Amino acid sequence: MGSLYCRGKYDTAVFEAMQVVEVRVREASGLAATDIGTLVMRRAFNKDNGPLADMGMLPAEREARSALFAGAIGSYKNPQSHRQVDLDDPDEAAEIIMLANHLLRIVDA
């Protein structure tokens, strides 16, 4: 991702960062390869029975975490999976990649 970013391929760097999040969530939750995109996020972090849901959190916070992951994938990975997305702002790309890193930290915890 870093080399893509440094070469100005911001859209591809963001896509790959979010793809890593999707793959890591799927692997950590033990969900099937057919669970993709926002669906895998909603299943993995389901507030009632998600394998990655933190049951020490309040139900509303667990729901918010599910929405955070689904929203990140839906906003920054899925559009690029289906059409050309022009992202030419290096600051915005860096912020999205940092968000992906934060999401990975949550999964790893």
Disulfide bonds with the S-S distance in Angstrom:
none
